[in-house]
Amino acid sequence: MLAALALGCAAPVQAERADRSKPMTVEADKPGTVDLQRQVVQFNGNVVITQGTMQIRADGIEVRERSDGFRAATATGSAEKPANFRQKRDGVDEVVEGSAERIEYDAKTDTLRLVGQASVRRLRAGQVADEINGALITWDNTSELFSVQGGATSPGNPTGRVRAVFAPPDATTESAAPPAAGTVPLKPSRTLGVPR
């Protein structure tokens, strides 16, 4: 079953655009390899990739630079210790984060694929606003679309079904909106009391 869901229906999920022009940094606990001929970087052991506000953490990571100059990265974890990513949204104070057994990032298409017990969350002010769970989640940042597929049953998802939970609109955002033209905003009454 394939369900295409826009995470946070009222607000697009555009990632921080400036991240694309930032350098990519890779750090790890264990020795790694940098193959300049093949343009492949491999690291293992608590690996962290950072590019602007985007951060990917995993047991192992492979980064390839293609002939067109774009990079592709594969981060591997496990069911017990999944790979994780986190990125700030463009223009708002929100963060999108996710986890899966494997995360694949393609800079050219600006997509992120989370494979195996995948979960993606949108956080507002540090609180989970929306969440999607499934066997495979793809985040197409260009079209601002998340797609999610179900899969085999697992301890984290005993039914194998996809699941999405969307929070109601943020009340503080609604109350901050200016009043419509020609209307007078309501103010608390100082003369009305509690009925007796």
C-alpha positions in Angstrom: 0.0 0.0 0.0 1.4 3.4 -1.0 0.2 6.6 0.6 1.5 10.0 -0.4 1.2 12.4 2.5 2.2 16.0 2.8 3.6 16.2 6.3 1.8 19.1 8.0 -0.9 19.7 5.4 -1.2 23.4 6.3 2.5 24.2 6.0 5.1 23.0 3.5 8.1 21.1 4.7 10.8 22.8 2.7 14.2 22.0 4.1 16.7 24.8 4.8 17.7 25.9 1.2 21.1 27.3 2.3 22.2 23.8 3.4 22.9 22.8 -0.3 25.7 25.3 -0.6 27.4 24.4 2.7 30.4 22.0 2.9 29.7 18.4 4.0 31.6 17.2 7.1 32.0 13.6 8.0 33.3 12.4 11.5 33.6 8.9 12.9 35.1 7.0 15.9 36.8 4.4 13.7 39.3 4.9 10.9 37.8 5.5 7.5 38.8 5.5 3.8 38.8 8.3 1.3 39.2 7.0 -2.3 40.0 10.0 -4.5 40.0 7.9 -7.7 36.5 6.6 -7.2 35.3 9.7 -5.2 34.0 7.4 -2.3 34.3 8.1 1.4 33.5 5.3 3.9 33.4 5.7 7.7 32.2 3.4 10.5 31.6 3.8 14.2 29.3 6.6 15.5 29.4 8.5 12.2 28.1 12.0 11.9 27.5 13.8 8.5 26.8 17.5 8.8 25.9 19.9 6.0 24.4 23.2 7.2 21.5 22.4 9.4 21.2 18.8 8.1 22.8 16.1 10.3 22.8 12.3 9.7 24.0 9.9 12.4 24.7 6.2 11.8 26.9 3.2 12.5 28.3 3.4 9.0 28.2 5.9 6.2 29.3 5.9 2.5 29.4 9.1 0.6 29.9 9.1 -3.2 30.6 12.2 -5.4 29.2 11.7 -8.9 30.8 13.0 -12.1 28.2 15.9 -12.1 29.5 17.1 -8.7 26.5 16.0 -6.6 26.8 13.7 -3.6 24.9 10.7 -2.5 25.2 9.2 0.9 24.0 6.0 2.5 23.8 5.7 6.3 23.3 2.3 7.8 22.1 1.4 11.3 20.0 -1.5 12.6 16.7 -2.2 14.1 18.2 -1.9 17.6 20.2 1.3 16.7 18.7 3.0 13.7 20.4 5.7 11.6 19.0 9.2 12.3 18.7 12.5 10.4 17.7 16.0 11.5 17.2 19.2 9.4 15.8 22.7 10.0 12.9 23.8 7.9 13.4 26.9 5.7 11.9 30.1 7.0 10.2 28.8 10.1 11.3 27.6 13.6 10.6 23.9 12.9 12.8 20.8 12.5 12.2 17.6 10.6 13.8 14.5 12.1 13.7 10.8 11.2 15.1 7.4 11.8 15.4 4.1 9.9 17.6 1.0 9.5 19.0 2.7 6.4 18.9 6.3 5.2 19.8 7.3 1.6 20.4 10.9 0.7 20.7 12.2 -2.9 21.8 15.8 -3.2 21.0 16.0 -6.9 17.3 15.1 -6.6 17.2 16.6 -3.0 15.5 13.4 -1.7 15.9 11.3 1.5 14.8 7.7 1.6 14.3 6.0 5.0 14.2 2.2 4.7 13.2 -0.3 7.4 11.2 0.7 10.5 11.1 4.3 9.2 9.8 7.2 11.2 9.7 10.9 10.4 8.6 13.7 12.8 8.0 17.4 12.4 8.8 19.4 15.6 7.5 22.8 16.5 9.3 24.4 19.4 10.8 21.1 20.3 7.4 19.3 20.5 6.3 16.6 18.0 3.6 18.2 15.7 3.3 15.5 13.0 4.6 11.9 12.7 4.7 9.3 9.9 5.7 5.6 10.4 6.2 2.9 7.8 8.6 0.4 6.1 9.7 3.0 3.6 9.4 6.8 3.7 10.7 9.1 0.9 11.1 12.8 1.4 11.1 14.7 -1.9 12.2 18.1 -0.7 11.8 19.7 -4.2 8.0 18.9 -4.4 7.7 19.1 -0.5 6.2 15.6 -0.4 6.5 12.6 1.9 5.5 9.2 0.6 5.2 6.2 2.9 4.8 2.5 2.3 3.8 -0.3 4.7 5.6 -3.5 4.8 6.2 -6.7 6.7 5.3 -6.8 10.4 7.9 -6.0 12.9 8.2 -5.4 16.7 8.0 -1.7 16.1 5.0 -2.1 13.7 3.1 -5.4 14.4 0.5 -4.7 11.8 2.8 -3.6 9.0 0.4 -0.7 8.2 1.5 2.9 7.6 0.6 5.4 10.3 0.4 9.2 10.2 -0.6 11.5 13.1 -1.2 15.2 12.3 -1.5 17.8 15.1 -4.2 20.4 14.9 -3.1 23.9 13.7 -1.0 25.7 16.1 -3.3 27.9 18.2 -0.5 30.6 18.7 -0.2 30.9 14.9 -4.0 31.4 14.5 -4.2 34.0 17.3 -1.3 35.9 15.9 -3.1 36.4 12.5 -4.3 40.0 11.9 -8.0 40.7 12.0 -9.9 40.7 8.7 -10.4 44.2 7.1 -13.4 46.0 8.4 -13.6 44.0 11.7 -13.0 45.1 15.2 -11.0 42.6 17.3 -12.8 41.3 20.4 -11.4 42.4 23.8 -12.1 41.0 27.2 -14.9 42.7 29.0 -14.1 44.4 32.3 -17.8 44.8 33.3 -19.2 41.3 32.8 -19.0 39.1 35.9 -19.7 35.5 36.6 -23.4 34.7 36.5 -25.0 34.0 39.9 
